[in-house]
Amino acid sequence: MSQRDPYQGAYFTPSGGLVWHWRALWRRRYWTDFIDAVAVELARWQPPQRKLLLLGPSAGWCLPSDFLIRFESIHAIDLDPLAERIFRFNHGRVLQRMDVKLTFELENIFTSFDALIDRFHDHAILFPNMLGQHIYHVADTDTARLEIEAVKTKLAHRHWASIHDRLSGKIRSGRPLPSPLRINEAIKPDRLAETLGLTGEWVDHLTTHVLPEESERRIVGWRLLDDWMHIVEIGNVSPS
Ligand SMILES: C[S@@+](CC[C@H](N)C(=O)[O-])C[C@H]1O[C@@H](n2cnc3c(N)ncnc32)[C@H](O)[C@@H]1O
């Protein structure tokens, strides 16, 4: 497992922090298709637990309050010291009104992942767009890939879901996003790019094997910036 992350508690990180909050504040109004797709997939996920462990939620800019209020309590963990305050700004009032207890922890989830999932053994688990960011926190590609891929084995007896980047790269301003897909297999990066009609260079976020091989998943495009697109995979898993 990774050592202590140098970005823990930092205001500027490659996967979140101030730049992400600033971007979300200004660009969220252009992200409605992506946010709606996330909401639809989260509505389809119906774990039996009333407690949620939210791993790397930032301020929940793309998470619907309607999903969060389905739980009695939520424990969130993020590296970003601003995440809690802004998350409470975004969702706090509705959570309070619906009597949902929210607690936050400043930590790298991979520092002691096994102990963490044991500590929250009675929670459903959501990775809300953080596993694809692991490549920015672990310099060695093989280590990053192994840690990402080990998640499904460690969570084999749990209800969990993940929203994660698969690919990212430049897109011409104004070019329409590829049509969303629903598939039942882990699709390799080259084939995914080809299926979506993408040409040029794409960052591989090493998340091909986050979900079990034959899990159903939704693939959607997200125009993060006017000329920068992420291809995001969303899926959920029940205990095997
Ligand atoms: C792209 S943001 C998530 C955005 C979120 N879905 C939203 O709606 O605002 C990724 C978040 O994951 C957090 N993160 C990345 N790696 C992490 C790790 N190993 N442990 C804890 N948090 C992590 C980052 O700090 C960042 O806040």
The ligand as an SDF file (V2000), in Angstrom:
LIG
                    3D

 27 29  0  0  0  0  0  0  0  0999 V2000
  -12.3810   14.6480   -8.8710 C   0  0  0  0  0  0  0  0  0  0  0  0
  -12.5320   14.8290   -7.1380 S   0  0  0  0  0  0  0  0  0  0  0  0
  -14.1210   14.1020   -6.7880 C   0  0  0  0  0  0  0  0  0  0  0  0
  -15.2160   14.9630   -7.2600 C   0  0  0  0  0  0  0  0  0  0  0  0
  -16.5280   14.6680   -6.5830 C   0  0  0  0  0  0  0  0  0  0  0  0
  -17.1790   13.5050   -7.1590 N   0  0  0  0  0  0  0  0  0  0  0  0
  -17.4660   15.8590   -6.6860 C   0  0  0  0  0  0  0  0  0  0  0  0
  -18.6440   15.6300   -7.0220 O   0  0  0  0  0  0  0  0  0  0  0  0
  -17.0650   16.9900   -6.3540 O   0  0  0  0  0  0  0  0  0  0  0  0
  -11.4660   13.5900   -6.4910 C   0  0  0  0  0  0  0  0  0  0  0  0
  -11.3300   13.6920   -4.9870 C   0  0  0  0  0  0  0  0  0  0  0  0
  -10.6750   12.5110   -4.5370 O   0  0  0  0  0  0  0  0  0  0  0  0
   -9.7950   12.8790   -3.5000 C   0  0  0  0  0  0  0  0  0  0  0  0
   -8.7700   11.8300   -3.4310 N   0  0  0  0  0  0  0  0  0  0  0  0
   -7.9840   11.3800   -4.4150 C   0  0  0  0  0  0  0  0  0  0  0  0
   -7.2040   10.3740   -3.9910 N   0  0  0  0  0  0  0  0  0  0  0  0
   -7.5220   10.1900   -2.6780 C   0  0  0  0  0  0  0  0  0  0  0  0
   -7.0630    9.3030   -1.6820 C   0  0  0  0  0  0  0  0  0  0  0  0
   -6.1190    8.3860   -1.9510 N   0  0  0  0  0  0  0  0  0  0  0  0
   -7.5920    9.3770   -0.4430 N   0  0  0  0  0  0  0  0  0  0  0  0
   -8.5520   10.2970   -0.1630 C   0  0  0  0  0  0  0  0  0  0  0  0
   -9.0350   11.1700   -1.0720 N   0  0  0  0  0  0  0  0  0  0  0  0
   -8.5270   11.1180   -2.3200 C   0  0  0  0  0  0  0  0  0  0  0  0
   -9.2330   14.2250   -3.9080 C   0  0  0  0  0  0  0  0  0  0  0  0
   -8.7390   14.9430   -2.8180 O   0  0  0  0  0  0  0  0  0  0  0  0
  -10.4750   14.8670   -4.5310 C   0  0  0  0  0  0  0  0  0  0  0  0
  -11.1710   15.6210   -3.5800 O   0  0  0  0  0  0  0  0  0  0  0  0
  1  2  1  0
  2  3  1  0
  2 10  1  0
  3  4  1  0
  4  5  1  0
  5  6  1  0
  5  7  1  0
  7  8  2  0
  7  9  1  0
 10 11  1  0
 11 12  1  0
 11 26  1  0
 12 13  1  0
 13 14  1  0
 13 24  1  0
 14 15  1  0
 14 23  1  0
 15 16  2  0
 16 17  1  0
 17 18  1  0
 17 23  2  0
 18 19  1  0
 18 20  2  0
 20 21  1  0
 21 22  2  0
 22 23  1  0
 24 25  1  0
 24 26  1  0
 26 27  1  0
M  CHG  2   2   1   9  -1
M  END
$$$$
